[in-house]
Amino acid sequence: MNSAEIIALSDQYILPTYGRLPFCPVRGEGALLYDAEGRAYLDFVAGLAVNALGHAHPAVTKAICEQAGQLMHVSNLYYIEPQARLAAALVQNSCASKVFFCNSGAEANEAAIKLARKYGKQNGASKYEIITALQSFHGRTLAAITATGQPKYQRGFEPLPEGFTYVPFNDLDALAAAITPRTCAVMLEPVQGEGGVYPADPQYLQGVRRICDEHGLLLIFDEVQCGLGRTGQLFAYQHYGVEPDVLTLAKALGNGFPIGAMLVGPKAVGVLQPGDHASTFGGNPLACRVALAVLEQLLAGGVVDNAARVGRYFYQRLQELQAKYPFVRQVRGLGLMLGLELEREGRPVVDACRARGLLINCVGTNILRFVPPLIISEADVDRALEILEQVFCSFS
Ligand SMILES: *Cc1c(COP(=O)(O)O)cnc(C)c1O
């Protein structure tokens, strides 16, 4: 099918929940995507921070093929070797003690919310309030949009579940003031993604940890987007010297194969008991085998160090752009999770870049977001910046 045919068929039969761009990728390799007409694009969106190892990574393809030919699904009635091995690898490389597997970021956060509420019922207590940040994003299930501190995701879906309180991000006094006798947990993204690429201040996260300890609250970090090497450390919390009690992961974990995980530290490891939570597909042999291959690449392949190094270079190059173009308001981010806030609409920039062979993303109305594969080189950054600058030039 050509692009026009793919678009027409989609518009006829798919519910219009997405405002899609008229672009039909059909094949990928590394940081490149090819559309139905065979045109190549440098992909600095990477499936929305998912394809950390790039497209069609041989180790991922091999894991999928081998495991699909051996065993794909059996249910959690039984013990599953790739699931156990993936859990061990995640625990051995994080602050967590045990893992629950699911299929997406929203499901991982849903599990964390349930765990936090059960934690709040311990020793006869009845705590259930969870404090989250304004401009946060935690997914699209009913509880996850309620945790998400942005009304635009909630409007029309009321009544929302009770028990969520929102505070401005990076404001420790506001967080301290929001705690009530019913608070059981605080849930934050160490680097806010969807809300506009805002990294937490180190003193803020350290202060949040202290306050949680003083009040016996669980600290939940949603690293669905910023985890797994994206920021130049395996986990974003490692930049801050602050360990959460619960850590949620998804996006890059399967490099595109659906899988999510909730990692639980010592403080909350005993909370969920048999029967408390479950997922039919969560932790299936295929997803876990793929994620294990991804994690092995991230750990052994120098991928995370590459993200840190190329991320620093990218940040510098964006600062040069800021110095040259007055409509660039701010450069933000960590590693290869970068944002460029403009004093103009971002969407025309996204479209003009795509027309020149570069895929980027816009969050909010005016923040360009760059979340390329973690395997890109400085030369890829140079190529992207060349296109971005051509576009900025044409707009000024
Ligand atoms: C994408 C995202 C989610 C939701 O993940 P899904 O897999 O789409 O459910 C949750 N939290 C953060 C921080 C995200 O970026």
The ligand as a Tripos MOL2 file, in Angstrom:
@<TRIPOS>MOLECULE
LIG
   15    15     1     0     0
SMALL
NO_CHARGES

@<TRIPOS>ATOM
      1 C1          4.2070    7.1390   28.3820 C.3       1 LIG1
      2 C2          4.1300    7.3150   29.8490 C.ar      1 LIG1
      3 C3          3.2120    6.6050   30.6410 C.ar      1 LIG1
      4 C4          2.1450    5.7190   30.0260 C.3       1 LIG1
      5 O1          2.6860    4.6000   29.4190 O.3       1 LIG1
      6 P1          1.7400    3.7210   28.4480 P.3       1 LIG1
      7 O2          2.6330    2.5740   28.0820 O.co2     1 LIG1
      8 O3          1.3500    4.5840   27.3010 O.co2     1 LIG1
      9 O4          0.5750    3.2980   29.2510 O.co2     1 LIG1
     10 C5          3.2660    6.7480   32.0100 C.ar      1 LIG1
     11 N1          4.1750    7.5670   32.5860 N.ar      1 LIG1
     12 C6          5.0590    8.2710   31.8680 C.ar      1 LIG1
     13 C7          6.0580    9.1270   32.5760 C.3       1 LIG1
     14 C8          5.0680    8.1860   30.4800 C.ar      1 LIG1
     15 O5          5.9290    8.9160   29.7620 O.3       1 LIG1
@<TRIPOS>BOND
     1     1     2 1
     2     2     3 ar
     3     2    14 ar
     4     3     4 1
     5     3    10 ar
     6     4     5 1
     7     5     6 1
     8     6     7 2
     9     6     8 1
    10     6     9 1
    11    10    11 ar
    12    11    12 ar
    13    12    13 1
    14    12    14 ar
    15    14    15 1
@<TRIPOS>SUBSTRUCTURE
     1 LIG1         1 GROUP 0 **** ****
